[in-house]
């Protein structure tokens, strides 16, 4: 305290420097309370709380008082130095300084009384947009502009879909951060993660954190009550809701958001779907190069070209480009880059970072497929070459042959419809890419993932042996085939099948697109469970070994586009055969009478562009003379066993070289409910194709009085039939899309 003495009307003050310094020191010690309050405020702010206004004001007054004391301390020290004494002389100086000290000490006492706060902060309303962590991005500029342009243009829902690792979350983060940095009229921007196992309550909590307070009262509410509260608040706001990591159908009504669900967003008014696709060559190279680094790229003159090859192996998948680019950042010799190319080409799952970072993320798309049938069908696609067209119909036929889908569906074309439905599911999951109406293909990185799953996760159940496009000139070591379930050697230069591999579990064997000329019958001796066999596109094959006829489990046989001249009558032994594809076997001269009709379980028969003109063919051959015998055989096939009209799956039919027939009745084709293609070729005297008009007039079931009997027929080709004048029967084919007339010298009616 400063000593004071009143003498009448005069204020006598005698103040030593020691007294004033002691007063300052006493005030400084009392700032410990300030430190306690400040520490509580700092802790609250780290918990995303906002200090109370009265606390903020108190701290400001304490700071101002400390500044004032500091200034007075400086003034006292300067006065003492000037006078050279520890006594301050001069009436006015002593009076003013003493009065200031007394006043400030009273303020200190007041602040100490007011500084006993029970609560220093309260929950603060969240900021409208939170900035999310994001690194530099390459190649997303055009997609960003496309999506950004949809905001504020009447688009209510924007769906970003695509494989894991293509940049969906990265793009959403860019949009979120752009909203943080720019001026807009949205009240709040919300980010919630749905995950592969969606929990509506967790999503509700994420939303509520941005529009309310997740206290115990909120946590104890029911899901319905939470949905109502969220709806009531969001209904009054203009907002953006980011939902990340969606893997399955998710009903937004369950969390209180509008009246739409994400799976149906494409059909909703004012919505946009945007697929995040693989990068093109240019963008892929830019991203890959940025991860490798210019020092490595330019370290050796051979590396740039090798690096482009490695980048191409990534197939434009951003996650693969990033992962592999980082792994190659320290590789500065051409030998290391060549080794990387070899590993990626042969088995990408063995490349550093792929099994840890890339393939597991892609596997989420596989895991999210609706059932095991779809997953099995997807893995089957890995038997085909990557980035090559796969005919949808062949794929479905193989699945039927393997027994993945039930061919004995009593609905019309039931199993085939199921097969196409599965293809659609795989396309929507971005695991297959649709290429026009009839084809799909599998991305090379997706195929690597499928083979990785088949080898790593199904080791106990089945084994895939896949050496597609490996430039093989002979069959690889058959000793490793013992446990194989499915083998694919497509697109090689194998000329001979020899040996007798023991494959007790083998169900599929693909040998198409090779240079096969010699097939040792013993090769098939120990394959008791083989169900699917394909020799397609081996022009050097001129005959089928008799041993194939002993594959009693076989359900799918394909030797299309080969040079086979004769079908052995012993094929009758294939009592379970459901699909036979002999398309494009133009060298075929002999189909024994009774062979086709003996396939009592046959559902799919493809024989377009099959057979040729040949003199001296015996009567026991259904190709003898014209094709009337073949037609009779097909008619007989329709009535065998349980093969009713609605279960007929004959799809491609060829009428070729009716050199001794001017007309043919095709009314029997009505029973082929799934006939897709008819080829009529080189029929020099054929004038018309007859139908039973009277029958159709009595059984009209379609509008305009027409009987619809060729419901599935979509393609008809007429090649070099100069006398054929009338194709009126095509009025019974409502789904006809393609009609080809080649070298027709007489106009058709």
Secondary structure as GFF3:
##gff-version 3
##sequence-region A 1 749
A	DSSP	beta_strand	4	7	.	.	.	ID=ss1
A	DSSP	beta_strand	10	13	.	.	.	ID=ss2
A	DSSP	alpha_helix	17	29	.	.	.	ID=ss3
A	DSSP	alpha_helix	32	46	.	.	.	ID=ss4
A	DSSP	beta_strand	49	51	.	.	.	ID=ss5
A	DSSP	alpha_helix	53	83	.	.	.	ID=ss6
A	DSSP	alpha_helix	91	114	.	.	.	ID=ss7
A	DSSP	beta_strand	121	123	.	.	.	ID=ss8
A	DSSP	alpha_helix	141	148	.	.	.	ID=ss9
A	DSSP	beta_strand	157	161	.	.	.	ID=ss10
A	DSSP	alpha_helix	168	181	.	.	.	ID=ss11
A	DSSP	beta_strand	188	195	.	.	.	ID=ss12
A	DSSP	alpha_helix	200	211	.	.	.	ID=ss13
A	DSSP	alpha_helix	216	219	.	.	.	ID=ss14
A	DSSP	alpha_helix	223	234	.	.	.	ID=ss15
A	DSSP	beta_strand	239	246	.	.	.	ID=ss16
A	DSSP	three_ten_helix	252	255	.	.	.	ID=ss17
A	DSSP	three_ten_helix	262	267	.	.	.	ID=ss18
A	DSSP	beta_strand	271	275	.	.	.	ID=ss19
A	DSSP	alpha_helix	281	292	.	.	.	ID=ss20
A	DSSP	alpha_helix	294	297	.	.	.	ID=ss21
A	DSSP	alpha_helix	303	313	.	.	.	ID=ss22
A	DSSP	alpha_helix	318	327	.	.	.	ID=ss23
A	DSSP	alpha_helix	334	347	.	.	.	ID=ss24
A	DSSP	three_ten_helix	348	350	.	.	.	ID=ss25
A	DSSP	pi_helix	354	358	.	.	.	ID=ss26
A	DSSP	alpha_helix	359	367	.	.	.	ID=ss27
A	DSSP	alpha_helix	372	380	.	.	.	ID=ss28
A	DSSP	three_ten_helix	381	383	.	.	.	ID=ss29
A	DSSP	beta_strand	390	391	.	.	.	ID=ss30
A	DSSP	alpha_helix	392	402	.	.	.	ID=ss31
A	DSSP	alpha_helix	414	428	.	.	.	ID=ss32
A	DSSP	beta_strand	433	435	.	.	.	ID=ss33
A	DSSP	beta_strand	439	441	.	.	.	ID=ss34
A	DSSP	alpha_helix	444	456	.	.	.	ID=ss35
A	DSSP	beta_strand	464	466	.	.	.	ID=ss36
A	DSSP	three_ten_helix	478	481	.	.	.	ID=ss37
A	DSSP	beta_strand	486	488	.	.	.	ID=ss38
A	DSSP	beta_strand	496	497	.	.	.	ID=ss39
A	DSSP	beta_strand	508	510	.	.	.	ID=ss40
A	DSSP	beta_strand	518	519	.	.	.	ID=ss41
A	DSSP	three_ten_helix	521	524	.	.	.	ID=ss42
A	DSSP	beta_strand	532	534	.	.	.	ID=ss43
A	DSSP	three_ten_helix	546	550	.	.	.	ID=ss44
A	DSSP	beta_strand	556	558	.	.	.	ID=ss45
A	DSSP	beta_strand	566	567	.	.	.	ID=ss46
A	DSSP	three_ten_helix	569	573	.	.	.	ID=ss47
A	DSSP	beta_strand	579	581	.	.	.	ID=ss48
A	DSSP	beta_strand	590	591	.	.	.	ID=ss49
A	DSSP	alpha_helix	595	598	.	.	.	ID=ss50
A	DSSP	beta_strand	604	606	.	.	.	ID=ss51
A	DSSP	alpha_helix	628	637	.	.	.	ID=ss52
A	DSSP	three_ten_helix	645	647	.	.	.	ID=ss53
A	DSSP	beta_strand	652	656	.	.	.	ID=ss54
A	DSSP	beta_strand	663	665	.	.	.	ID=ss55
A	DSSP	three_ten_helix	667	671	.	.	.	ID=ss56
A	DSSP	beta_strand	677	681	.	.	.	ID=ss57
A	DSSP	beta_strand	688	690	.	.	.	ID=ss58
A	DSSP	alpha_helix	693	698	.	.	.	ID=ss59
A	DSSP	three_ten_helix	703	705	.	.	.	ID=ss60
A	DSSP	beta_strand	715	719	.	.	.	ID=ss61
A	DSSP	three_ten_helix	728	732	.	.	.	ID=ss62
A	DSSP	beta_strand	738	742	.	.	.	ID=ss63
###
